[in-house]
Amino acid sequence: MTRNTIRLAILLGVVAITGIIAIQAYWVKRAFDLESQRFRQSVVIALKNVASQISNAYGLSDIENPVEQLASDYYVVNLRTPLDADVLEHYLKNEFKRLDLNTDFEYGIYDCDTDKIRYGGFVNQNFENDDREIAILPKTDKFLNYFGVRFPKREKYLTQNLDFWVMSSFITLIVMAFFGYAMFIILRQKRLSEVQRDFINNMTHEFQTPISTIKVAADVLAQPKILEQPERLKKYVQIIKQENNRLKNQVEAVLNTAKVSKGKIELDIQLQEIHSLVSEILESTKAELGDGLVLKLDAERTSIYADRVHLLSLIRNLVENAIKYSSKPIHIEVSTENYENGLMLRISDRGIGIPKEHIHKIFDKFYRVPTGNLHNVKGFGLGLNYVKEIVKAHKWNIDVESEVGKGTTFIIKIPQS
C-alpha cells in the first residue's frame, strides 16, 4: 500500500467519522430538545391543573394562563389567594405522579408581607420529603399571589429518557475508537515495513562488503605464485581473518538483538573490574585511533556486578557508534567516575550529534538517525537497541546528552551498593 493510498484512506475515514459524529450530535440534540419540550408541556399541564384545583377549592374562577416559565427549570403559577404549603404540596404530588414527572422538585409560596418567597420544601423523585438546605427561589413582579416550582435535576431527568441515543452515541464512540486503532495499526505496519526493508538493504550491503573482500583475497591466495611472496600471503590471510571477524560480529549483533527482543537473554552476573574491561575492549581501538582515543578512568571504586560478555559488547557498540558518527579527526573519550552509590561510565565523541527530536528514538530497533549529506554511515540500527536492553537487563540507567555539530555523550549509571 503506497503512502498516498494510506493518506487517502485516512482522509476518507476522517471525513466519514466526522460526518457520523455531526449527524449523531444533531439527532441527539434534537432528541434532547424534543424531550425538553415534552417535559415543559407536562409541567405546564400539571401546574395548570394544580392552579385550577386550588381555585375550585377556594371557590374562585380559573385564570386563563396562570403558568409562567422564568427559567428552563423554574416555573411560577399565578393565584388569587394566599395558600398553605401542605395543601400546595399535596396537589403538586398528585399531578406530577399522574403525568409521570418522576424527578426531584422544590417549591415555595410568595409572601407579600415579607416580599419574599417562603420556601415550602424539597420532594425527591419518589415523592418523599427530604430535609435539604433551604434554597432561595427567584421572585417575579408579574403576579401578586403566586407559587414557584423548581426542578434542580431537570437535565439528569431528561438524559435518563434518552437511553436509545446514549447507547447509539456509545456505539459511535466504539466505532471511532476502532477506526483510530485500525489507522494506528496500518501506519505502524507501514513504518515497520519500511524499517525492515531498510534493514534488509543495510544488512545485504554490510554482508556483501566482507564477502567480496574475502572472495578477492581467496582468489589471490589461489594463485600459484603467492607462495613465493610470503609477506603478501600473510597480508591476505590477515585480511580474510579480519573480514571473517567482521562478519562474525555482524551476525552476533543480529542474533543477540533477536534474543533480547524475545526475552531469552541470560545474564551470567559476576564481580567485574570495570577498568580492566574497558582497557581490554579498547586495546585494538587505541591502536587504530592513537591520540584520538582518550581514557580518563578516574573512578576509585571500580568493582561492579555485570555479565562480562554483554558488558564488553555494550562498550564496543557505544565506541563503534561514536567512531561511525564522527568526522575526522576522530576524538573519542571514555571516562569513569564514582557518584554517591555507584559508578558512572561516559563515552563521548565530537561527532555530528543527534537532533533533539530524534534522541528519544535512537534506542528503537532498526532506527537510524537521518545523517543528511553524510552517506558513509553504515549499520543495521540494532546496536543502540541492544545497549538499551542490556542496560535494562542489568537494572542500570542510561542517559544521552547531545548537541548537533558538537557531539554526543552516553552516560551509564551502574549502582555498586
N, C-alpha and C positions, 0 to 999 in steps of 0.2 A: 504494500500500500504506500503510495507516494505521499510526500509531505503535503502537497496541495489537496489531495483527496482527503487526508485526515482533517485538514483545516476546513474544507467544505463540509465534511460530516459534522464536525463540531459546531460550525456556524449554523447549519440547518437544525441541529439538535437544540442549540441555544434558542433559536427563533421559535421552534416548536414548543419548547418548555415555557418560554416567556409568554407565548400565546395561551397555553393551557393555564398558566398562573393568572394571566389577566382575565380570562373567561371565568375561572373559578372564583377569583376575587369579586368579579362583577355579580355573579349569581349569589355568592354568599352575602354580599351587601344587599342585594335585592331581597333575599330571604329574610335577612335581619330587619330590613325596613318594613316588609310585609308583616312580620311578627310584631314589630313595634307598633305598627298601625292597628293590628288586631288587638294588642294589649290596650292601646289607648281607647279604642272603641268599647272594649269590655269594661274598662274602668269608668268611662263616661256613662255608660248604660247603668252600671251598678250604682254610681253616685247619684244619678238622676232618680233612680228608684228609691234610694235612701231619702233623698230630699222630698220625694212625693209621699213616701210613707210617713215621714215626720210631719209634713204639712197636714195630711189627713188625720194624724193622731191628735194634732192641736186644732183641728177644725179650720185650717187655713186653705186658701186656694193655691193650686200648683203654680210655680214660677216657670215661665216658658223655657228659658235656657239658664238653669241655675249653676252649671259647672263651668269653671274657667281653669285652663291649664296654664300655670305660671312657669313651669319647667318640665323637662322630659319626665321627671319622677315626682312632680309635685302638682297637686290639684286643690282648688278651693271651691266650696259649694255655698251658694247664696241661700240664706234663710230669713224668715221674717220674725223669728222669735229666738230668744236665748234657749240654750239646750244643755241638758245634763250629759256628762261624759259617758256614763254607763249605758244610757239609752242609745246614744250615737254608736258606741262600740257594738252593741247588740245588733243594730241594723246593718252596720258595715260587715260584720262577720257573716251574717245570713246571706247578704247579696254576693259577697266575694266567694263564698262556698258554692253558691248556686251557679256562678259563672266560671268556676274552676280557676280563680285567680289565687293560686296557692303560693303566695310569696309574702315575705315579711312586709308589714306596713306600720306606720306610726301616725297618730292623728292628734290634732289639737283644736280647741274652740276659741274663737276670738272673744276677748273680754273687753267690753267697751269702757268699763270703769278704769282699767289699768292701761288701756290701749295696747295690749299685748295678746299674743295667742297663748292661751293657757294649755300647757301640754297635757294630753289625755292619757297616752300610754303607748306601749310597743307590743304588737301582736306578731308572733312568728308564723311561718308557713303552715304550721299545724293548727293555727287559730287558737294558740295558747298565749297567755300574757307572760311577757318576760320583763324582768326588772333590768332596765337599762338606764344609762345616764340620760338625764333629761336633755332633749335636744331643743334647739331654738328653731321654730318654723317661721318662714318668711310671712310678712303681713302684706295686705293689699288695701288700697283705698277705694276699690270698686264697690264693695258691699259694706253694709252697716252691721249685719249679723251673719256670720259665716263660720264654717269649719274647714280645716285643711287636712289633707291626707298625703303622706309622702311614702314612696316605695324605695327604700335605700338599696335594695338588691335587685333593682329592675334589670340591669344588664345581665346579671347571672341568670335570672329567671328566663330572659329571652334566649340566652345562649343554650340553656338546657333544652329548649324546644327546637333546637336546630341540630338534632343528633345526626340526621342524614348528611347535612352539609359539613358538619365536623368530621364525620367519617370519610366523606369524599375528599376533603382537604387533606386528611391524614394520608389517604391513598396517593394523592397527588405528590405529597412530600416524599413518600416512599419511591415513587417513580422518578422524581428529581434526584434523590439520593442514588438510585440505581444508575441513572444516566451519568451522574457525576463520577461514580465509581467506575463505570464502563469506560468513560473518557480517560480517566486516570490510568486504567489498565492498558488501554490502547496506546497512550503516549508513553507509558513505561515500557511496553513491549517494543515500541518503535525505537526508543532510546537504547534498550538492551540489544536490539538487532543491529543498530549502528555501532554500538560499542563492541559487540562480538565480531562484527565484520572488520572493524579497525584492528582488533586484537589478532585476528587470523592473518591479516595483511602484515602486521608488525612481526608476528611470530614467524611467518614464512620468510620475511626478509632477514630476520635475525638468525634463523637456522640456515638460510641459503648462503650467507656470507662465510661462516666457518666451514660448511660443507664444500663450497667452491674452493676455499683455500686449501683444505685437506686434499681435495682432488688434484689441484695443481702440484702440491708438494709430493703426492704419491706418484704422479706422472714423472716428476723429476727424479725421484728415487728409483723408478723403474728403468731408467737409462743405465746401460752397462758401464759407461764411463764415470758414473757418480762414485764408484768405489775407488777411483783414482784421485778423488778430491775429498779427503776426509773432513776438512773444515766445512765444505759445502754440504756434505752428507749430514754432519752434526747439526748444521743450521736448519735444514729442512725437517730433520727428526724433531728438533725443538719446536718448530712451527706447528707440526702435527700435534705434539703434546699440548701446546698452548691452546690451539683451536679445539682439541678434544676436551680440555678442561672448561673451555668457554661453553661448549655445547652441554657438558655435564651440569654446569652451574645454571644454565638456562632451563634445562629440563627439571632440575631440582626446584627452581623457583616456581615453575608451574605446578609441580606435584605438591610442594609444601603449601602453596596457596589453596589448592584443591582440598587438602587435608584440613587446613584451618577452617575453610568455609563450611565443611561438613561436621565440624566439631570433633574431628578424630585426632587432633593433636595431643600428644602425650609428652609431658614435661618431666625430665629427669633432674629434679631440683637438687643441687649440691652447693656447698660453700665454694665460692669462686673469689679469685683475687682480680679485681677489675683492671688494674694497671697492666698486669702481665697479659691479660686477654687482649687489651687494646694494642699493646706493643706487638703481640703475635700477629694479630689480624692486619695491622698496618705496616708490617715489615716490607712486604712487596710494594705497597703503595708509596712508602717512604723512598724506596729505591727509584721508583718511577717519577715521583714529583720533586724529590730533593727538598730544597728550601720551601717549596710550595705547600708542604705539609708541616704544620706546626702542632706540637703536642705540649699542652700545659696541664700536666697531671698533678694538680695541687691538693687533691683530697688526701687527708691523713687517715681517715677510716676507710679502708679500701675493700673490706670483705663484704660480699653480698651473696644472697641465695638466688641462684638462677640456673637455667638449663644451659650448659656450656655451648652446645651446638647451635641452639637457636639464638643465643646472645651473640655469638660470633657472626651468624648470618644477619642479625639485626644491624650490627655495627657496619658490616660490609655493605649492606644495602644502602644505609644512610650516606656512607662515604662515597660509594659509586654514584649515588644520586647527586651528591654535591659536585662531583667531578663532571658528571654528564651535563649539568646545567650551569657550568662555569665557563666563561670565556677566558682566553689566555691573556696574561699569565695567571695560572690557576693558584688560588690561595685557599687552603682548607685548614681549619683549626679545630682540633679535638681537645677538649678540656674536661677536667673533673674537679669538683669541689664538694665539700660537705655542707649540708644545711642542718637544721635543728635535729632531725632524727633520721637522716638519710643521706644519700649520695646523689649528686646531680651530674649527669653526663650531657655535655653540649657538643654538637657537631655543627660548625658554622662554615659558610662559604661566602665569597664575594661575587656570586653569580648574578643571573638575570633577575632573581627574586620572583615572588609569587604575588599577583594582584589580590587584593583583599577579598574580592568576590569569589575567588577560587580556593582560598585557604581551607574552607570547611569541606571541600570536595576532594582534596588531594588524597585522602585515605580510602576513597571509594575504589572498589575493584574495577580495573580497566581504565580508570580515569587518568587522563594526562592533560596537564595544563597547556593550553594553546601557547605556542612559542613564537608566534609572529613570523618574522623572516628567518628565524633560526631553524633550519631544516635538517641539521645533522644530529638531532637528539633522537635516540632510538630507545626502544624498550617496550614492555608489554603492558605497563600500567599496573603491575602487580606488586612491585617492591614495597611501596608505602602501605598498601593494604596489608601485606604480610607483617610489616613492622608494627602496625596498629594492633593486629590480632595477637602478636607475641607479647606486646606490652600489656594488652588486656588480659591475656592468659596468666601473666606474672602478677597481675593486680598492681601494676605500676601506672604512672601517668606520663603522657607525652604532650608537649605544647610546641607551637610553631610561631616564630617571630620572623616576619619577612617584610622587605621593602623593595619595591620594583627598582631594578638598576643597582641596588646596593648589596643584595644578598639575602640569605635565609639561614636561620638558626633553628635546629631541632633540639629540644630540651627534654631529657628523660629523667624523671624523678623516681629514684629507687629507694624505698624505705629500708632501713637497716635495723629497725627495732625488732 
